[in-house]
Amino acid sequence: MQTTSAISLQDVRKSFDGGHEFVLKGLSLEVPRGSLTAIIGFSGTGKSVVLKHILGLYKPTSGNIEVLGQDIGQMTPDDLTRFRQKFGVLFQSAALFDDMTVLENVCFPLFEHRRELRQSQVISIAEERLVQVGLDKKHYNKLPNQISGGMQKRTGLARALALDPEILIYDEPTTGLDPILTEMVDNLILETHKSRKGLTSIMVSHDLAAAFRIADHIAMLDAGKVLLSGTAEDFFNSDIELVKRFVSKGMKHK
C-alpha cells in the first residue's frame, strides 16, 4: 500500500542501559516519500541512532517504525537482510574496500544480492552507475588509494546505487571535506536525487547551509526528540529559541 511517508517513526524511545538513560525520548518523525530530507542537530542529539533504527540495526526500546509501509520491528533477521536491499548508504568516509578496484567495489553488492545475473551483466550495471555519478572510465581499474577523495565519494555513491534502491541514505557525507569538495558532494546528492524518479533521500548532516540549499524537508533533533520539522522557510520563521540560535550559527559558516 502506498503511503505519503517513506519512513515513519512513532514515539520511539531507545535505551542502551536497560531503561535508566534514554537516547531517543519519544521521537516521532515522518520522512515524505520522494523527498530529499535532511536530519540536522547538534552533536549527541541522536541523529546516527535514528539512522540505525531506520536501517534495522537497532530495535527501539518502545515505539513503532515503518519503512515503505512495513513494520521493520516485526521482521526476522533474514527478512531484514532482504529488506535492506531497498536501501543504499553512502558512508561518511566512503568505506570502500581497499583491495578492490573502483569497478569491483561497485560490483560487490550485485554479486552478493543479484546472483542470478551473469558477470557481464553485473559489470554493465556497475559501469552504468559509475557513469551516472560522473566518474571517468580511466579510473575504473584503480584502487581507492589511487584516486582523489572526490572520486572516492563518487565511487561510494555508485556502489550505494548499485541495487537501484528506493531509499538512499547519506551519513554525514561532507564531514572533514574542504569547501570545494563539500560543494561538489552536495551538488552530487541533489543531482542524484533529481535524476531518480521516486527516490527518497535522507541526509544526516551538521552542515545547515547545505541542508537549506538542497533539502526540501528538514528535521531538527534535540535531546532525543524532533524539535522542528518542515521546510527551510519554516526554520527561518521559527520562534523556537534553539532553532533561531542553530540557524544563526549555521548560516554564519555559509
Order of alpha helices (4+ residues) and beta strands (2+ residues): beta-beta-beta-alpha-beta-beta-alpha-beta-alpha-alpha-alpha-beta-alpha-beta-alpha-beta-beta-alpha-alpha
